[in-house]
Amino acid sequence: MENVIEARGLTKVYKDFWGRPRLKALDGLDLEVRPGEIFGFIGPNGSGKTTTMKLLLGLLFPTSGTARVLGRAPTDVAAKARIGFLPEESYLYRFLNADETLDFYARLFHIDRATRRKRIDELIARFGMEHARKRQIREYSKGMVRRITFAQALVNDPEVVFLDEPTSGLDPISTRDMKDLILDLKARGKTVFLSSHLLADVQAICDRIGIIHDGKLKEYGAVRDILVRRDHVALTFRNLSDGTRKKLVDIAAQEGAELVSADNTLETLEDVFLRTVQGAKKPPS
């Protein structure tokens, strides 16, 4: 099956006023995002996450390498019409209400009036904003603004959705709701590219992840494959006495204890992230 997002040798070098190389923000990125998955893209500040997302959205041009979204170049207008984007900062017209805001963005996609009305009603309901749909955006809390910004990213019923820090600044309840909305996108067959600093959220909802540092991809793969500790094994027994618990597994088995499960221990994503980033900072020996 064709990848929804694909990068090959993607490199971005920022230059100074005189055209001299100033900063290599992205260095030969190879990346694939499959249809219908939630892909988490994480890294410390200045690692190249925002540059990558802007390149994939066609907001920047690469110095070298290629990127494809939905089989097309990121700058392709036909591809953009099938993409939704939730930026880290919400840029909405403060004196419009929710209905007017969503209608404005829907018009940008040339969606007909009947479809606009139906889709706006569905989004208002899905994001739990019926009670505030006629209030001006300037009266909204940060969580409410975040919901409407997320809703505008879906107004064109996109096939792939880019989310930049979707739960930034939200309280625990709003964060849980936002994660449920992202999982709902996956259930509806959408592909999600998620950038976040909240590692527990990434670990909880993503299928695969990439960890970027200093413009280079350091870890990449399925969440479980990255988190598993091959040198640690957790064993769970049923009907095992305290005394027998101290013995080796084969001795316990001989005494009739039932081995319920035996698997490699999983680290948290935070453990892997810190080890990956801090290890990259160590000077060579």
QUIKAWO-V20731 format. One record per residue. N is the residue number from 0. PHI is phi in whole degrees, 0 to 359 (NA if undefined). OMEGA is omega in whole degrees, -180 to 180 (NA if undefined). NEAR is the number of other C-alpha atoms within 10 Angstrom. Layout:
n=N phi=PHI omega=OMEGA near=NEAR
n=N phi=PHI omega=OMEGA near=NEAR
This chain:
n=0 phi=NA omega=-177 near=5
n=1 phi=294 omega=178 near=11
n=2 phi=292 omega=177 near=15
n=3 phi=284 omega=178 near=20
n=4 phi=233 omega=-179 near=21
n=5 phi=213 omega=176 near=22
n=6 phi=232 omega=179 near=20
n=7 phi=228 omega=178 near=15
n=8 phi=59 omega=-174 near=16
n=9 phi=292 omega=-176 near=21
n=10 phi=226 omega=177 near=24
n=11 phi=225 omega=177 near=24
n=12 phi=245 omega=176 near=15
n=13 phi=274 omega=-177 near=14
n=14 phi=245 omega=178 near=12
n=15 phi=275 omega=-177 near=9
n=16 phi=302 omega=-176 near=7
n=17 phi=270 omega=179 near=7
n=18 phi=83 omega=179 near=8
n=19 phi=271 omega=179 near=10
n=20 phi=303 omega=-179 near=11
n=21 phi=248 omega=-176 near=12
n=22 phi=208 omega=173 near=11
n=23 phi=266 omega=-175 near=15
n=24 phi=280 omega=-179 near=20
n=25 phi=218 omega=-171 near=26
n=26 phi=232 omega=173 near=20
n=27 phi=63 omega=-177 near=17
n=28 phi=286 omega=171 near=21
n=29 phi=247 omega=-173 near=17
n=30 phi=208 omega=175 near=16
n=31 phi=224 omega=175 near=18
n=32 phi=237 omega=-173 near=21
n=33 phi=271 omega=179 near=17
n=34 phi=299 omega=173 near=19
n=35 phi=75 omega=179 near=19
n=36 phi=251 omega=171 near=22
n=37 phi=258 omega=-178 near=25
n=38 phi=253 omega=179 near=25
n=39 phi=263 omega=-179 near=26
n=40 phi=239 omega=-173 near=24
n=41 phi=232 omega=179 near=24
n=42 phi=173 omega=179 near=24
n=43 phi=290 omega=177 near=16
n=44 phi=301 omega=179 near=11
n=45 phi=81 omega=-176 near=13
n=46 phi=275 omega=-180 near=20
n=47 phi=118 omega=-179 near=23
n=48 phi=296 omega=-177 near=24
n=49 phi=295 omega=177 near=17
n=50 phi=300 omega=179 near=20
n=51 phi=300 omega=-178 near=25
n=52 phi=296 omega=179 near=21
n=53 phi=294 omega=177 near=14
n=54 phi=294 omega=-179 near=22
n=55 phi=290 omega=179 near=24
n=56 phi=269 omega=-180 near=23
n=57 phi=77 omega=179 near=19
n=58 phi=272 omega=174 near=13
n=59 phi=229 omega=175 near=15
n=60 phi=254 omega=-179 near=18
n=61 phi=287 omega=173 near=21
n=62 phi=287 omega=175 near=14
n=63 phi=203 omega=-178 near=15
n=64 phi=87 omega=-177 near=16
n=65 phi=226 omega=174 near=20
n=66 phi=224 omega=178 near=27
n=67 phi=225 omega=175 near=22
n=68 phi=233 omega=-177 near=23
n=69 phi=56 omega=177 near=19
n=70 phi=77 omega=-177 near=14
n=71 phi=232 omega=174 near=16
n=72 phi=296 omega=-179 near=18
n=73 phi=302 omega=-180 near=24
n=74 phi=277 omega=-178 near=18
n=75 phi=293 omega=-177 near=14
n=76 phi=297 omega=180 near=11
n=77 phi=296 omega=178 near=12
n=78 phi=290 omega=-179 near=19
n=79 phi=299 omega=-179 near=20
n=80 phi=293 omega=-178 near=15
n=81 phi=251 omega=-177 near=17
n=82 phi=242 omega=171 near=21
n=83 phi=244 omega=-176 near=23
n=84 phi=220 omega=173 near=22
n=85 phi=253 omega=-180 near=23
n=86 phi=286 omega=180 near=18
n=87 phi=296 omega=177 near=17
n=88 phi=257 omega=-179 near=12
n=89 phi=273 omega=180 near=14
n=90 phi=245 omega=-178 near=10
n=91 phi=237 omega=176 near=16
n=92 phi=283 omega=-169 near=14
n=93 phi=294 omega=-175 near=14
n=94 phi=261 omega=171 near=13
n=95 phi=266 omega=173 near=17
n=96 phi=267 omega=-176 near=21
n=97 phi=297 omega=180 near=30
n=98 phi=300 omega=-178 near=21
n=99 phi=293 omega=179 near=17
n=100 phi=297 omega=-179 near=22
n=101 phi=293 omega=178 near=26
n=102 phi=295 omega=178 near=19
n=103 phi=300 omega=-179 near=16
n=104 phi=290 omega=178 near=17
n=105 phi=296 omega=179 near=24
n=106 phi=295 omega=179 near=14
n=107 phi=298 omega=179 near=10
n=108 phi=265 omega=178 near=14
n=109 phi=59 omega=177 near=11
n=110 phi=279 omega=-177 near=16
n=111 phi=294 omega=-171 near=10
n=112 phi=301 omega=-178 near=12
n=113 phi=297 omega=179 near=8
n=114 phi=293 omega=178 near=11
n=115 phi=302 omega=-177 near=21
n=116 phi=299 omega=-179 near=15
n=117 phi=295 omega=-177 near=10
n=118 phi=290 omega=178 near=20
n=119 phi=296 omega=178 near=22
n=120 phi=300 omega=-180 near=16
n=121 phi=295 omega=-179 near=14
n=122 phi=290 omega=178 near=21
n=123 phi=301 omega=180 near=20
n=124 phi=290 omega=-177 near=13
n=125 phi=298 omega=-178 near=13
n=126 phi=266 omega=175 near=16
n=127 phi=62 omega=-175 near=15
n=128 phi=245 omega=-178 near=17
n=129 phi=303 omega=-175 near=14
n=130 phi=289 omega=-174 near=9
n=131 phi=234 omega=-172 near=16
n=132 phi=291 omega=-179 near=19
n=133 phi=259 omega=177 near=13
n=134 phi=274 omega=179 near=14
n=135 phi=291 omega=-178 near=17
n=136 phi=302 omega=-179 near=22
n=137 phi=296 omega=179 near=14
n=138 phi=267 omega=-175 near=13
n=139 phi=279 omega=169 near=16
n=140 phi=284 omega=-180 near=11
n=141 phi=297 omega=179 near=15
n=142 phi=297 omega=179 near=18
n=143 phi=291 omega=177 near=19
n=144 phi=298 omega=-180 near=19
n=145 phi=296 omega=180 near=24
n=146 phi=295 omega=-179 near=27
n=147 phi=291 omega=176 near=27
n=148 phi=296 omega=176 near=23
n=149 phi=295 omega=180 near=23
n=150 phi=299 omega=180 near=23
n=151 phi=295 omega=178 near=24
n=152 phi=290 omega=-177 near=22
n=153 phi=250 omega=-172 near=25
n=154 phi=294 omega=179 near=22
n=155 phi=265 omega=-178 near=22
n=156 phi=51 omega=-172 near=16
n=157 phi=289 omega=176 near=18
n=158 phi=274 omega=178 near=21
n=159 phi=228 omega=-176 near=28
n=160 phi=237 omega=176 near=23
n=161 phi=262 omega=-178 near=22
n=162 phi=239 omega=180 near=22
n=163 phi=253 omega=-179 near=21
n=164 phi=51 omega=-175 near=16
n=165 phi=295 omega=-178 near=25
n=166 phi=254 omega=-178 near=23
n=167 phi=300 omega=175 near=16
n=168 phi=76 omega=-178 near=12
n=169 phi=268 omega=176 near=16
n=170 phi=285 omega=-176 near=11
n=171 phi=303 omega=-179 near=10
n=172 phi=291 omega=179 near=9
n=173 phi=295 omega=178 near=16
n=174 phi=296 omega=179 near=17
n=175 phi=296 omega=178 near=14
n=176 phi=298 omega=-179 near=15
n=177 phi=296 omega=178 near=20
n=178 phi=295 omega=177 near=17
n=179 phi=296 omega=179 near=13
n=180 phi=294 omega=178 near=16
n=181 phi=293 omega=177 near=22
n=182 phi=295 omega=177 near=17
n=183 phi=294 omega=177 near=12
n=184 phi=299 omega=178 near=20
n=185 phi=298 omega=-180 near=19
n=186 phi=298 omega=180 near=12
n=187 phi=268 omega=175 near=11
n=188 phi=86 omega=179 near=13
n=189 phi=279 omega=174 near=19
n=190 phi=257 omega=-175 near=25
n=191 phi=239 omega=173 near=27
n=192 phi=252 omega=-170 near=20
n=193 phi=245 omega=173 near=23
n=194 phi=248 omega=-176 near=24
n=195 phi=204 omega=173 near=21
n=196 phi=267 omega=-178 near=17
n=197 phi=272 omega=-170 near=15
n=198 phi=294 omega=179 near=17
n=199 phi=297 omega=178 near=12
n=200 phi=293 omega=179 near=16
n=201 phi=299 omega=-180 near=24
n=202 phi=298 omega=-174 near=18
n=203 phi=285 omega=-170 near=11
n=204 phi=240 omega=-174 near=19
n=205 phi=273 omega=175 near=21
n=206 phi=276 omega=178 near=17
n=207 phi=223 omega=-178 near=21
n=208 phi=221 omega=170 near=25
n=209 phi=228 omega=177 near=22
n=210 phi=251 omega=-178 near=21
n=211 phi=249 omega=178 near=25
n=212 phi=209 omega=-178 near=26
n=213 phi=54 omega=176 near=20
n=214 phi=79 omega=-178 near=21
n=215 phi=240 omega=178 near=17
n=216 phi=282 omega=-175 near=21
n=217 phi=263 omega=178 near=15
n=218 phi=224 omega=-175 near=16
n=219 phi=198 omega=178 near=18
n=220 phi=155 omega=178 near=16
n=221 phi=296 omega=-176 near=14
n=222 phi=305 omega=-177 near=22
n=223 phi=295 omega=-180 near=16
n=224 phi=296 omega=-180 near=12
n=225 phi=283 omega=-175 near=19
n=226 phi=275 omega=-174 near=20
n=227 phi=293 omega=175 near=18
n=228 phi=258 omega=-176 near=14
n=229 phi=292 omega=-178 near=11
n=230 phi=266 omega=177 near=7
n=231 phi=234 omega=177 near=11
n=232 phi=229 omega=177 near=12
n=233 phi=257 omega=179 near=10
n=234 phi=243 omega=177 near=12
n=235 phi=238 omega=-179 near=11
n=236 phi=249 omega=170 near=16
n=237 phi=248 omega=178 near=11
n=238 phi=60 omega=-179 near=10
n=239 phi=250 omega=-180 near=17
n=240 phi=285 omega=180 near=11
n=241 phi=297 omega=-179 near=8
n=242 phi=293 omega=-179 near=8
n=243 phi=292 omega=-179 near=15
n=244 phi=302 omega=-177 near=13
n=245 phi=278 omega=-177 near=11
n=246 phi=272 omega=179 near=11
n=247 phi=289 omega=-175 near=9
n=248 phi=299 omega=-178 near=14
n=249 phi=293 omega=177 near=9
n=250 phi=293 omega=179 near=13
n=251 phi=298 omega=-180 near=19
n=252 phi=296 omega=179 near=15
n=253 phi=295 omega=-179 near=9
n=254 phi=270 omega=174 near=10
n=255 phi=95 omega=178 near=11
n=256 phi=289 omega=-179 near=18
n=257 phi=266 omega=178 near=14
n=258 phi=278 omega=-176 near=15
n=259 phi=283 omega=-180 near=9
n=260 phi=204 omega=175 near=10
n=261 phi=215 omega=-175 near=11
n=262 phi=210 omega=176 near=13
n=263 phi=290 omega=178 near=14
n=264 phi=289 omega=176 near=15
n=265 phi=263 omega=169 near=18
n=266 phi=279 omega=170 near=14
n=267 phi=275 omega=177 near=16
n=268 phi=298 omega=178 near=22
n=269 phi=298 omega=178 near=15
n=270 phi=300 omega=-178 near=12
n=271 phi=295 omega=-179 near=16
n=272 phi=300 omega=-178 near=23
n=273 phi=295 omega=179 near=13
n=274 phi=295 omega=-180 near=12
n=275 phi=294 omega=-176 near=17
n=276 phi=287 omega=-178 near=18
n=277 phi=292 omega=177 near=11
n=278 phi=294 omega=179 near=10
n=279 phi=290 omega=-177 near=13
n=280 phi=274 omega=-178 near=11
n=281 phi=290 omega=178 near=8
n=282 phi=291 omega=179 near=6
n=283 phi=296 omega=-178 near=5
n=284 phi=277 omega=NA near=3
